[in-house]
Amino acid sequence: MDLYVRQAQNRRRTLAFLLVFIAAFGVFGFSLDVVAYGFLDARGEPLPLLTIWAAAVATGLALTSYFAGSKLVMASLLARPLDQTLPEDRQLFNIVTEMAVAAGVPRPQIYVIPDPAPNALATGRDPAHAAIGVTQGALDLLDREETQGVVAHEMAHIANRDTLVMTVVGILVGGLVMLADWARRALTITGDRRRRGSVLLVVLVVVLTLVAPLLSRLIAMAISRQREYLADATGAELTRNPIGLARALEKIGAATTPLRTATRGTAHLFISDPLQRRVSNNPGRWGDLLASHPPLSRRIAILRALAHGGTV
């Protein structure tokens, strides 16, 4: 399929994942209120208190992530602003400026992450409040054409609003995990109310309590993988040179050192899994389910096929 068909397909898949995720959050919260607090029962709570409380906490987290997420992420990675007295920093500034013009977005803030592992990420709620971080290892390892491919990939995330999508997904994952924890506590403490609920709903809540953390993680990872495919395609469109990004991914994939300051909470923001987890590099059923990124070998093959006018 060509570049534009792939972009449209990934957008549809991401929207579908988000709708399913939001629906699951609502069903879970409502079920907990019915079983644990007797909502809809004449003797129970008159309002879905657990759902309201979970929504309030998630809203607070979402606002913090929305307005300060970019700075918090860069601070957690110990990233520094560009020093344009350094030649490699000046070159990075020029590349980011070029790709911002090509993408039609404002130039984002630019950071260097002082780590020898080659990698890069983008964050921010919208193009006007975005930031790109590139590791020192990437600046040392990649040539200009390859660095341009990496920056174009990250600029694509910004232009496609991927950074905001992943923030929303992170909040939903956190909300589901919190609800699962509250469910375990509620089903233990409110045994009398639980007995008044239907057996079917009790079973539903127990099942959701057990599977919600895993299910939410799987959905978040699925969304992340689709955004990576879309960013690869859009980045190739910006540079008109898929081979530059393909070569960069080959070099990044050959590195064996994990990025020291990366965490599971920030891993999905990078161009490649910064934690170097084995599952991210193994195509197959488990890799497709559990990895935060598609296998690099598959991404490289797609980019090389695009460069030669093939189908993928």
C-alpha positions in Angstrom: 0.0 0.0 0.0 1.3 3.5 -0.7 2.2 6.2 1.8 -1.1 8.0 2.0 -3.2 4.8 2.3 -0.9 3.8 5.3 -1.4 7.1 7.0 -5.2 6.9 6.7 -5.3 3.3 7.9 -3.2 4.1 11.0 -5.4 7.1 11.9 -8.5 4.9 11.7 -6.9 2.2 13.8 -5.8 4.6 16.5 -9.2 6.2 16.7 -10.8 2.8 17.1 -8.4 1.9 19.9 -9.1 5.1 21.7 -12.9 4.6 21.5 -12.6 1.1 22.8 -10.4 2.2 25.6 -12.7 5.0 26.7 -15.7 2.7 26.5 -13.9 0.1 28.7 -13.1 2.8 31.2 -16.8 3.8 31.5 -18.1 0.2 31.7 -15.5 -0.6 34.4 -16.3 2.4 36.6 -20.0 1.9 36.3 -19.8 -1.8 37.1 -17.8 -1.0 40.2 -20.3 1.5 41.4 -23.2 -1.0 40.9 -21.5 -3.9 42.7 -19.4 -2.2 45.4 -21.6 0.8 46.2 -25.1 -0.3 45.3 -25.7 2.3 42.6 -29.1 1.6 41.0 -30.1 -0.1 44.3 -32.8 1.6 46.3 -30.7 1.1 49.5 -27.4 2.0 47.7 -25.5 5.1 46.8 -27.6 7.6 44.8 -24.7 8.6 42.6 -21.9 6.6 40.8 -19.3 7.9 43.3 -16.4 5.7 42.3 -16.8 6.7 38.6 -17.0 10.4 39.6 -14.0 10.2 41.8 -11.9 8.3 39.3 -12.9 10.8 36.6 -11.8 13.7 38.9 -8.4 12.2 39.7 -7.8 11.4 36.0 -8.8 15.0 35.0 -6.2 16.4 37.5 -3.5 14.1 36.1 -4.6 15.0 32.5 -4.3 18.7 33.2 -0.9 18.4 34.7 0.3 16.3 31.7 -1.4 18.6 29.2 0.2 21.8 30.5 3.5 20.6 31.9 4.1 17.2 30.4 6.8 18.2 28.0 8.9 19.9 30.6 8.4 17.1 33.1 9.5 14.5 30.5 12.7 16.4 29.5 13.5 17.0 33.2 13.2 13.3 34.0 15.6 12.5 31.2 18.1 15.1 32.4 18.0 16.8 29.0 19.8 20.1 28.4 18.9 22.9 26.0 21.0 23.3 22.8 24.4 24.9 23.1 25.0 26.5 19.7 28.7 27.0 20.4 29.0 23.3 19.7 29.1 22.3 16.0 26.9 19.2 16.4 24.3 21.3 18.3 24.2 23.9 15.6 23.7 21.2 13.0 20.8 19.7 15.0 19.3 23.2 15.2 19.5 23.6 11.4 18.0 20.2 10.8 15.1 20.8 13.2 14.4 24.1 11.6 14.4 22.6 8.1 12.0 19.8 9.1 9.7 22.2 10.9 9.4 24.2 7.7 8.7 21.0 5.8 6.0 19.9 8.2 4.4 23.3 8.4 4.7 23.6 12.2 6.6 26.0 14.5 10.1 25.0 15.4 9.9 23.0 18.7 12.2 23.4 21.6 15.3 21.3 21.2 17.1 19.3 23.8 20.1 17.1 24.0 19.9 14.0 26.3 23.4 13.3 27.8 23.3 9.6 27.2 25.5 7.4 24.9 22.5 5.3 23.7 21.3 6.6 20.3 17.6 7.6 20.4 15.2 10.5 20.1 11.7 11.5 21.2 9.1 14.2 20.8 6.7 15.4 23.4 4.2 18.3 23.9 0.5 18.9 23.8 0.5 20.6 20.3 2.9 21.9 17.7 3.1 25.3 19.5 4.2 23.7 22.8 6.3 20.8 21.5 9.9 19.7 22.2 12.3 17.3 20.5 15.1 15.5 22.4 18.0 13.7 20.8 20.6 11.8 22.7 24.2 12.6 22.6 24.8 9.0 21.3 22.6 9.7 18.3 24.5 12.9 17.5 27.8 11.0 17.7 26.7 8.0 15.7 24.4 9.3 12.9 25.4 11.4 9.9 23.4 14.4 8.7 21.1 12.5 6.4 20.3 9.9 9.1 19.8 12.6 11.8 17.4 14.4 9.4 15.4 11.1 9.1 15.2 10.8 12.8 14.2 14.4 13.3 11.6 14.1 10.5 10.1 11.1 12.3 9.8 13.1 15.5 8.4 16.1 13.7 5.8 13.8 12.2 4.7 12.8 15.7 4.3 16.5 16.5 2.4 17.3 13.2 0.2 14.3 13.6 -0.6 15.2 17.2 0.7 11.9 18.4 2.3 13.3 21.5 -1.1 14.5 22.7 -2.7 11.1 21.8 -0.1 9.2 23.9 -0.6 11.5 26.8 -4.4 10.8 26.7 -3.6 7.0 26.5 -1.3 7.3 29.5 -4.0 8.9 31.5 -6.5 6.3 30.6 -4.1 3.5 31.5 -3.5 5.1 34.9 -7.2 5.5 35.4 -7.9 1.8 34.7 -5.2 0.7 37.0 -6.5 2.9 39.8 -10.0 1.6 39.3 -8.7 -2.0 39.4 -6.9 -1.3 42.7 -10.0 0.4 44.2 -12.1 -2.5 43.0 -10.0 -5.0 45.0 -10.4 -2.9 48.1 -14.1 -2.2 47.6 -15.0 -5.9 47.0 -13.2 -6.8 50.3 -14.6 -4.0 52.5 -18.2 -3.9 51.2 -19.2 -7.5 51.3 -22.7 -6.8 52.3 -23.3 -4.5 49.4 -21.7 -6.9 47.1 -24.1 -9.6 48.0 -27.0 -7.4 47.1 -25.6 -7.0 43.5 -26.2 -9.5 40.8 -23.8 -12.4 40.6 -23.1 -11.6 36.9 -21.9 -8.1 37.8 -19.8 -9.4 40.7 -18.1 -11.8 38.3 -17.6 -9.0 35.8 -15.9 -6.7 38.3 -13.7 -9.5 39.5 -12.6 -10.4 36.0 -12.0 -6.7 35.1 -10.0 -6.2 38.3 -7.7 -9.0 37.3 -7.3 -8.2 33.6 -7.7 -4.4 33.5 -4.0 -3.6 34.1 -2.8 -6.1 31.5 -5.5 -5.1 29.0 -4.9 -1.4 29.3 -1.2 -2.0 28.8 -1.8 -4.0 25.7 -4.1 -1.4 24.2 -1.6 1.4 25.0 1.2 -0.5 23.3 -1.0 -1.2 20.3 -1.7 2.5 19.8 2.0 3.3 20.3 3.0 0.8 17.6 0.5 2.2 15.1 1.8 5.8 15.7 5.3 4.6 15.0 4.3 3.3 11.6 2.5 6.5 10.8 5.5 8.7 11.9 7.9 6.6 9.8 5.7 7.1 6.7 5.1 10.8 7.4 8.8 11.4 8.1 9.7 9.8 4.8 7.3 12.1 3.1 8.9 15.2 4.7 12.5 14.3 3.7 11.6 12.4 0.4 14.3 10.1 1.6 13.1 6.9 3.4 16.6 5.4 3.2 18.0 8.1 5.6 15.6 7.0 8.3 16.1 3.3 7.5 19.8 3.6 7.9 19.4 5.5 11.2 17.1 2.8 12.5 19.6 0.1 11.6 22.3 1.9 13.6 20.0 2.5 16.5 18.9 -1.1 16.5 22.6 -2.3 16.5 23.2 -0.4 19.8 22.9 -2.6 22.9 23.0 -0.1 25.7 19.7 1.0 27.2 19.0 4.7 27.9 19.7 5.1 31.6 17.1 7.7 32.4 14.2 6.3 30.4 11.3 4.6 32.2 8.3 2.5 31.2 6.3 5.7 31.4 8.4 7.5 28.8 9.6 4.5 26.7 6.7 4.8 24.1 7.7 8.4 23.3 11.1 7.4 21.8 11.8 6.4 18.2 13.0 3.0 19.4 12.5 1.2 22.7 15.0 2.9 25.0 14.9 0.0 27.5 16.2 -2.5 25.0 13.5 -5.1 26.0 13.8 -8.3 24.1 10.1 -8.4 23.2 10.4 -5.1 21.2 12.9 -6.7 18.8 11.1 -10.1 18.3 8.5 -10.1 15.5 5.7 -12.5 16.2 2.6 -13.0 18.4 4.1 -11.9 21.7 6.1 -9.0 20.2 3.0 -7.8 18.5 1.1 -7.8 21.8 3.6 -6.6 24.4 6.1 -4.4 22.7 5.9 -0.6 22.8 7.4 -0.3 19.3 7.1 -2.3 16.1 10.1 -4.5 15.3 12.8 -2.4 13.8 13.4 -5.0 11.1 9.8 -4.6 9.9 10.0 -0.8 10.0 13.2 -0.8 8.0 11.8 -3.2 5.4 8.8 -0.9 4.9 11.0 2.2 4.5 13.2 0.5 2.0 10.1 -0.7 0.0 8.8 2.9 0.0 12.2 4.1 -1.3 12.1 1.7 -4.2 8.4 2.3 -5.0 7.3 -1.1 -3.8 4.3 -2.1 -1.8 4.3 -3.0 1.9 
